[in-house]
Amino acid sequence: MVKNMFKIEEVQGDKEQIEEIESVIREEAEEKDWGVIQRILVFDLEPDGLVQIRFTNPENAEKAKKIMNGRSFDFKTLEAWVMQTKQRYKMTHFRKDGDEEEEDRLEKYGRDIAAEGAEQNGGQKAAE
């Protein structure tokens, strides 16, 4: 986890800003050879400017923590730590490409199941 990566008012709900933060982190990780990043989560609804960087192994997480902790970024001092327990943080959930297709597929599947249930009930509408 990294604290103070952004100011909430600059990022909150702004997909482009969130993607920019992710991009900066990935570039830095590649440049400094932190290791393979599995996922980056920008908690844009958290006032502390929190970002989670998940690595493929704990050694890489520790390496990134040492590099980032205490470092100055955008006139703020970063605080970095390796999470030991799961925490819940707030973030905006953006629709990814293909989500609409998945929603359509699930909706059609639901209709098919309902129709199948109606056929099994002798043509009566399936119970909801």
N, C-alpha and C positions, 0 to 999 in steps of 0.2 A: 504494500500500500504506500502511496505517496500523497502527502498532504501539502496544500498550498500551490497546486499546479495551475490554478486559475481562480478568477473572481467569479462568483456565482452570477452576478449581473451581466457579465460578459459572455457567458456560455449557456446559461439556462435555456433549454429547449432549442438551441441553435445547432442543428445537425452538422453544418459546415464547420463550426468552431470545434465541435466534438471530434470530428474526423481529422481536423488539423492537429489537435492535441495527440490523437492516436498516431498520426503520421510522424510527428516530431519525436515521439517516444520510440517508434520503430526505427527511425533513422539513427537516433542516438544509440540504441541497442546494437544495431548493425555496426556502426562506426566504432564503438567501444567493446565489441564482442562480448556482450552480456550473455549470449546463449539464445536458444530458440524460445520465442514468446508464443504461448498458446493463445492468449486472449488479453485484450485490454478493455477495461470497463471504466468509462468516465461517469462518475456519479454527479451529474450536472445539477442535481437538486440539493446537493449537500453544500452548505455554506463554507466548509473548510477546504473546498477545492480538491476533493479526493479522487484518486485514480488507482484502480487495481491493475497490476500487471502480473499475469499468471505465466510462469515459466514451466518448461517441461521437467525441470528438476530443481530441488531446493538449493543446490549449490549456486545455480545461476541467479536465483532470487536473492540469495545472500550477497552475491557479487554486485548486483544492481543496487541493492540497499546501501552497501558501503559507498558506492560511487555517488548516489543521489542524496543521501542524508547530509544535511547541512549545506548543501549546494545552493547557490543563489540562482533563481529562475524568475524572470520577469519582475524583478525588484522584490521578490519574496524569498524567504529561506525555506527550502524544502525539508520536510520531515519524512523519512522513509523507514518502514519496518516490515518485517515478514510476519504475516498473520498466522497466529497459532490456532485460532478458533474462527468459526464462521460468524460474520456480522451481517446485518441487513442495512444497506444504504439505499438512498433514493436516487433514481435516475429516470430520464425520459426514455421511453421505449419507442424507437422508430421502426416503421414498417420496412422490412428488407425486400429487395427484389424477389418476386416469386410468391410473396405472402398472399396476394390476391388470388393467384392460381390455387394455392393451398386452401384458402377459405372457400373458393368455389367447389373444389373437389370434396371438401368435408360437408358442404351444404348438400351437394348431390348425393353423397353417401348417406346422409341423414334421410333424405327423401326416399332413396332406394330401400333403406331399412324400414321406414314407415309403410311403404307400399307392400313390401314383403310381409310385414306383420298384418296388414289389412287382408291380404290374400289368405293368410293362415287362419284368420278369424272369420272366414266365410264372407269376405267382401266388406266387413264392417271396418270402420276406422280404428286404427291401432290406438290403444290407450297411451296417453302422454304422461 
